[in-house]
Amino acid sequence: MSLRVGCPRCPAPVAETGDGGWSCPEHGVVVPLWRPDAASYDDFAAHLGHAGSFPTYLPWPLGPGWTVTDFATVAAEERGPRATMTCVSGTSALDGPVDVIVVSEEPGTGLGARIAGVSPAGRVDPGDEVGEGPPSVKVRIGSFPVGLWPVSVSSAAGEWDRSVVAGEAEGRWLWLVLRPASAVLLLRDDWILRDVSETGPQLVALPFGGPAPSW
């Protein structure tokens, strides 16, 4: 079981400070990101321990052949959890291999913006496009529909390889990053996101494994 520590906003290595905090050479003192070397049930249990009561969302139920390939949490003992991320990977008839990344985070954390690859550099939240006009898609969390709006990545590297949508759920930013970009059409099928921190024994049946996406 191994969770490696890093910066939530960039790939730079972090160093532990004398007072038990963590510092990034690019962003200074940060709440650390905890991510496994490879997705496994034991590491996911450790992830949920770091996240505590902070929601960890997964598309539910997972379709045949889909697996949990990545997850992470941004948390520190003195400040509590700030964000969680999960990725599920599988195939669709139209898109072939697909990655679906879900991020829930407190405003200003920057994990969703990093994974989405939004620009300009240093941007940490979705932006003014969220809430403008009707949402392009909706997902369900519990019994509640959550509207999601497209977030532009048009000036970012690899802009055509992904679609990004974001909205607000329970007072936090909710990001979905889908690769390839055409996979956003999967969200037309009334997707359900489940907070698996409340799932209990059913987690044992979750399939883990496969290559994690780069971000």
GUVEXVO-215042 format. One record per residue (C-alpha): residue number from 1; x, y, z. Coordinates in nm, 4 decimals. Example, Ala and Ser with C-alpha at 12.3 -4.5 7.8 and 13.67 -1.06 7.14 Angstrom:
(r 1,(1.2300,-0.4500,0.7800))
(r 2,(1.3670,-0.1060,0.7140))
REM end
This chain:
(r 1,(0.0000,0.0000,0.0000))
(r 2,(0.1573,0.3285,-0.1117))
(r 3,(0.0211,0.6803,-0.1516))
(r 4,(0.2735,0.9275,-0.2881))
(r 5,(0.2552,1.2945,-0.1976))
(r 6,(0.2639,1.5889,-0.4359))
(r 7,(0.1328,1.9360,-0.5149))
(r 8,(-0.2350,1.9602,-0.6141))
(r 9,(-0.1669,2.2367,-0.8673))
(r 10,(0.1403,2.1096,-1.0541))
(r 11,(0.3658,1.8020,-1.0943))
(r 12,(0.6546,1.9533,-0.8960))
(r 13,(0.7796,1.7488,-0.5987))
(r 14,(0.6919,1.8770,-0.2527))
(r 15,(0.9039,1.8808,0.0605))
(r 16,(0.7922,1.8443,0.4203))
(r 17,(0.8413,2.1587,0.6280))
(r 18,(0.9620,2.1648,0.9864))
(r 19,(0.6132,2.2171,1.1246))
(r 20,(0.4698,1.9120,0.9477))
(r 21,(0.3366,2.1004,0.6455))
(r 22,(0.4301,2.0629,0.2792))
(r 23,(0.5871,2.3105,0.0404))
(r 24,(0.5952,2.3229,-0.3407))
(r 25,(0.8801,2.5123,-0.5122))
(r 26,(0.6252,2.6692,-0.7485))
(r 27,(0.3265,2.7361,-0.5195))
(r 28,(0.4745,2.7595,-0.1704))
(r 29,(0.2974,2.5975,0.1239))
(r 30,(0.0212,2.3675,-0.0024))
(r 31,(-0.2271,2.1150,0.1269))
(r 32,(-0.0717,1.7944,-0.0122))
(r 33,(-0.2101,1.5679,-0.2820))
(r 34,(-0.2102,1.1946,-0.2022))
(r 35,(-0.2161,0.9594,-0.5025))
(r 36,(-0.1390,0.5861,-0.5339))
(r 37,(0.1335,0.4364,-0.7491))
(r 38,(-0.1315,0.1986,-0.8849))
(r 39,(-0.5030,0.1741,-0.8122))
(r 40,(-0.5937,-0.1025,-0.5664))
(r 41,(-0.8594,-0.1766,-0.3070))
(r 42,(-0.6162,-0.1285,-0.0154))
(r 43,(-0.4966,0.2071,-0.1466))
(r 44,(-0.8561,0.3141,-0.2072))
(r 45,(-0.9352,0.2358,0.1560))
(r 46,(-0.6378,0.4546,0.2548))
(r 47,(-0.7679,0.7259,0.0212))
(r 48,(-1.1091,0.7206,0.1899))
(r 49,(-0.9348,0.7473,0.5262))
(r 50,(-0.7570,1.0650,0.4114))
(r 51,(-1.0788,1.2051,0.2638))
(r 52,(-1.2930,1.1418,0.5730))
(r 53,(-1.6428,1.2807,0.5230))
(r 54,(-1.5435,1.4670,0.2051))
(r 55,(-1.7319,1.3086,-0.0883))
(r 56,(-1.5518,1.0759,-0.3293))
(r 57,(-1.7673,1.0437,-0.6394))
(r 58,(-1.7700,0.7551,-0.8861))
(r 59,(-2.0012,0.6950,-1.1830))
(r 60,(-2.2477,0.4342,-1.0570))
(r 61,(-2.2883,0.1585,-1.1352))
(r 62,(-1.9738,0.0878,-1.3353))
(r 63,(-2.0482,-0.0704,-1.6705))
(r 64,(-1.9049,-0.4085,-1.7739))
(r 65,(-1.5335,-0.3824,-1.8420))
(r 66,(-1.4930,-0.0478,-1.6632))
(r 67,(-1.2396,-0.0197,-1.3803))
(r 68,(-1.1164,0.2363,-1.1284))
(r 69,(-0.7744,0.3355,-1.2629))
(r 70,(-0.6814,0.6371,-1.0494))
(r 71,(-0.7834,0.8370,-0.7432))
(r 72,(-0.6408,1.1077,-0.5211))
(r 73,(-0.7221,1.3301,-0.2271))
(r 74,(-0.5971,1.6701,-0.1172))
(r 75,(-0.5860,1.6678,0.2613))
(r 76,(-0.3829,1.7601,0.5673))
(r 77,(-0.4513,1.6811,0.9309))
(r 78,(-0.4521,2.0435,1.0419))
(r 79,(-0.6768,2.1678,0.7578))
(r 80,(-0.8888,1.8688,0.6662))
(r 81,(-0.9699,1.7463,0.3145))
(r 82,(-0.9921,1.9952,0.0284))
(r 83,(-1.0527,1.7772,-0.2780))
(r 84,(-1.0986,1.4257,-0.4114))
(r 85,(-1.0499,1.2799,-0.7578))
(r 86,(-1.1412,0.9487,-0.9182))
(r 87,(-1.0909,0.8105,-1.2678))
(r 88,(-1.2757,0.5224,-1.4278))
(r 89,(-1.1666,0.3772,-1.7602))
(r 90,(-1.3436,0.1561,-2.0095))
(r 91,(-1.4598,0.1487,-2.3686))
(r 92,(-1.7592,0.2770,-2.5600))
(r 93,(-1.8817,0.1673,-2.9006))
(r 94,(-1.8279,0.5128,-3.0515))
(r 95,(-1.5112,0.6282,-2.8752))
(r 96,(-1.3034,0.3193,-2.8030))
(r 97,(-1.0936,0.3610,-2.4845))
(r 98,(-1.2406,0.6264,-2.2521))
(r 99,(-1.1248,0.7929,-1.9291))
(r 100,(-1.3749,0.9748,-1.7059))
(r 101,(-1.2197,1.1838,-1.4286))
(r 102,(-1.4376,1.3293,-1.1511))
(r 103,(-1.3074,1.6005,-0.9165))
(r 104,(-1.4872,1.7493,-0.6177))
(r 105,(-1.3019,2.0365,-0.4554))
(r 106,(-1.3248,2.3437,-0.2392))
(r 107,(-1.2851,2.6701,-0.4331))
(r 108,(-0.9241,2.7758,-0.4808))
(r 109,(-0.7760,2.4246,-0.4547))
(r 110,(-0.6652,2.4011,-0.8177))
(r 111,(-0.6715,2.0231,-0.8661))
(r 112,(-0.9587,2.0294,-1.1136))
(r 113,(-0.7976,2.3061,-1.3177))
(r 114,(-0.4692,2.1140,-1.3303))
(r 115,(-0.6307,1.7900,-1.4475))
(r 116,(-0.8531,1.9742,-1.6960))
(r 117,(-0.5546,2.1639,-1.8346))
(r 118,(-0.7323,2.4986,-1.8354))
(r 119,(-0.5523,2.8188,-1.9194))
(r 120,(-0.4192,3.0734,-1.8444))
(r 121,(-0.1578,2.9208,-1.6174))
(r 122,(-0.2361,2.9756,-1.2515))
(r 123,(-0.6132,2.9554,-1.2929))
(r 124,(-0.7598,2.7444,-1.0122))
(r 125,(-1.1392,2.7572,-1.0603))
(r 126,(-1.3690,2.6943,-1.3588))
(r 127,(-1.4532,3.0579,-1.4388))
(r 128,(-1.7514,3.2671,-1.5388))
(r 129,(-1.8773,3.0185,-1.7981))
(r 130,(-2.0253,2.8072,-1.5177))
(r 131,(-2.3834,2.9218,-1.4681))
(r 132,(-2.4132,3.1101,-1.7985))
(r 133,(-2.7329,2.9978,-1.9678))
(r 134,(-2.8724,2.6466,-1.9336))
(r 135,(-2.6286,2.3654,-1.8481))
(r 136,(-2.5032,2.1559,-2.1376))
(r 137,(-2.5440,1.8305,-1.9430))
(r 138,(-2.6743,1.7105,-1.6079))
(r 139,(-2.5679,1.4290,-1.3783))
(r 140,(-2.7419,1.3006,-1.0684))
(r 141,(-2.5945,1.2890,-0.7200))
(r 142,(-2.8369,1.1024,-0.5006))
(r 143,(-3.1798,1.2291,-0.5999))
(r 144,(-3.0537,1.5715,-0.7091))
(r 145,(-2.9734,1.6794,-1.0663))
(r 146,(-2.6491,1.8769,-1.0989))
(r 147,(-2.6028,2.1053,-1.3988))
(r 148,(-2.2631,2.1131,-1.5700))
(r 149,(-2.1327,2.3737,-1.8131))
(r 150,(-1.8515,2.3415,-2.0689))
(r 151,(-1.5150,2.4845,-1.9607))
(r 152,(-1.2973,2.6099,-2.2441))
(r 153,(-0.9528,2.4568,-2.2932))
(r 154,(-0.9177,2.6012,-2.6444))
(r 155,(-0.5796,2.7638,-2.5835))
(r 156,(-0.4328,2.4775,-2.3808))
(r 157,(-0.2012,2.2020,-2.5003))
(r 158,(-0.3845,1.8968,-2.6349))
(r 159,(-0.7083,2.0920,-2.6493))
(r 160,(-0.8851,1.8426,-2.8759))
(r 161,(-0.8144,1.5329,-2.6664))
(r 162,(-1.0671,1.6027,-2.3916))
(r 163,(-1.3949,1.7638,-2.2917))
(r 164,(-1.4301,1.9489,-1.9625))
(r 165,(-1.7544,2.0351,-1.7846))
(r 166,(-1.7992,2.1826,-1.4385))
(r 167,(-2.0677,2.2898,-1.1962))
(r 168,(-2.1435,2.3112,-0.8253))
(r 169,(-2.2454,2.0302,-0.5921))
(r 170,(-2.2894,2.0691,-0.2165))
(r 171,(-2.1076,2.4039,-0.2195))
(r 172,(-1.7991,2.2667,-0.3966))
(r 173,(-1.6763,2.2668,-0.7544))
(r 174,(-1.7547,1.9507,-0.9481))
(r 175,(-1.5377,1.8860,-1.2556))
(r 176,(-1.5707,1.6085,-1.5130))
(r 177,(-1.2865,1.5575,-1.7599))
(r 178,(-1.3536,1.3071,-2.0381))
(r 179,(-1.1031,1.1681,-2.2864))
(r 180,(-1.1437,1.1597,-2.5810))
(r 181,(-1.3431,1.4799,-2.6234))
(r 182,(-1.6278,1.2978,-2.7986))
(r 183,(-1.6889,1.0905,-2.4839))
(r 184,(-1.8814,1.3852,-2.3376))
(r 185,(-2.1789,1.2444,-2.5300))
(r 186,(-2.1889,0.9608,-2.2753))
(r 187,(-2.3292,1.2115,-2.0260))
(r 188,(-2.6533,1.2300,-2.2224))
(r 189,(-2.7455,0.8955,-2.0677))
(r 190,(-2.8441,1.0401,-1.7264))
(r 191,(-2.5228,0.9505,-1.5448))
(r 192,(-2.5329,0.8959,-1.1708))
(r 193,(-2.2440,0.9899,-0.9424))
(r 194,(-2.2316,0.8122,-0.6082))
(r 195,(-2.0407,0.9201,-0.2996))
(r 196,(-1.8624,0.5925,-0.2330))
(r 197,(-1.7375,0.7062,0.1076))
(r 198,(-2.0834,0.5961,0.2258))
(r 199,(-2.0950,0.2687,0.0302))
(r 200,(-1.9507,0.0206,0.2797))
(r 201,(-1.9056,-0.3498,0.1908))
(r 202,(-2.0047,-0.2962,-0.1745))
(r 203,(-1.6620,-0.1412,-0.2320))
(r 204,(-1.5098,-0.4891,-0.2203))
(r 205,(-1.6733,-0.5603,-0.5561))
(r 206,(-1.5227,-0.2544,-0.7272))
(r 207,(-1.2756,-0.3485,-1.0026))
(r 208,(-0.9378,-0.1744,-0.9804))
(r 209,(-0.6440,-0.1677,-1.2186))
(r 210,(-0.5258,-0.0554,-1.5580))
(r 211,(-0.3078,0.2388,-1.6612))
(r 212,(-0.3838,0.5696,-1.4921))
(r 213,(-0.4253,0.8732,-1.7186))
(r 214,(-0.1502,1.1329,-1.7279))
(r 215,(-0.2255,1.4747,-1.5795))
REM end
